[in-house]
Amino acid sequence: MQAGRGYGDPSVGNEPFAETRLRAPGSGLTKPQPLGAIAEAGSLTMADLACVAHVPSSTLARLWLDPMWLDGVTGATLQKLLPAVPGLARYLEDRSHSARLEAALHQCVESGLDIQTGRLGPLIESRSIQYVATALEAAAATMRLDARGTVSSLARCWGGSQSLALDAVIDPACGLISEPNLLIEKAVQLTDLIDTSANSLHTTVGYGILVHKVTKLTGSVPTDSPPATRCSAFAYRSGVIGMLLRTGDPDAARAYRRELETHPLLQRNELWSLATFSADIPQTRQFNVDSRTGLAHTAADVIGDLSELNEAYLHYLVTSAIPVLLHYDSTFGSRRAVLVNTLGARLERGIEDARTRSVSVGFMKSIR
């Protein structure tokens, strides 16, 4: 998990992008449809619709064969059509999402990213189209070295599903971006351009996600700031998680544990990061956590990571993350028994690193 778990030929941007490449089969986008096609799919003729929706035939005739009819229809007419045409509400929703995705893709092309639109269909089938659009907007802003735009978009990628969509867009292995190294280079540059002094919530989260993704993609933490402020504490942890997932080095987990023990702000950030990423608590710039809030989603996510992720991440979980969560909620979101069983199963599968195995055994004994 990031709680830790917290891009092209510029000339292409001059083409009629939304009407050419985005209409390719497999793009996953909903094409503009004439009103008549939608109505006829619901077995309605123009005469039927005029009668049922109480809309003049002259108005329907103007919209019937026009794929871009939504640009010319009035709000009053649309309100009459919605309950009368089967599937129209769904079409409006799909077109709204597709229009946003088209705009995000156009931004990418204008910024110099070549997007393999044929890969969009499978991606959208497995991820929210809105999350994919946000990730693409973040990529385009990064390519422009637009600090404010990048931070704003990345801050909306905080959460399990959002982070997976962002990874699917920027990970070279996914192949959505033809030349991902261009994006990575810009992202590294951008880490030095973002002003983190204001300590705002969007900057804290957006900058931290940028640090995490750069670290995870390059194996090098782009910043070495001590965890002295909320923003630097969040970024510090984000870099550590990126290193754990990229390198699998348990020493990074051990070093993080030492820092955690001496920095109360880092401890509060650990709990806040885990619980907000899993949507158990809302984001607040003060890293506040309501003492009445349960950690059911956080516990479930951590248990999944405990079973699946590498040994360095396991070391981090049993020495840092889970102890912090248990200190806040000794029931572990009412999943303490599941936690014990999952860790026991991980131990039975075998742990190669001796020190990770030792701390896991010791932690197991302490929570039984």
Secondary structure, 3 states (H helix, E strand, C coil): CCCCCCCCCHHHHHCCHHHCHHHCCCCCCCCCCCHHHHHHHCCCCHHHHHHHHCCCHHHHHHHCCCCCHHHCCCHHHHHHHCCCCCCHHHHHHHHHHHHHHHHHHHHHHHHCCCECHHHHHHHHHHCCHHHHHHHHHHHHHHHCCCHHHHHHHHHCCCCHHHHHHHHHHHCHHHCCECCHHHHHHHHHHHCCCCCCCCCCHHHHHHHHHHHHHHHHHHCCCCCCCCCCCHHHHHHHHHHHHHHHHHHCCHHHHHHHHHHHHHCHHHHHHHHHHHHHHCCCCCCCCCCCCCCCCCCHHHHHHHHHHHHHCCHHHHHHHHHHHHHHHHHHCCCCCCCHHHHHHHHHHHHHHCCCCHHHHHHHHHHHHHHC
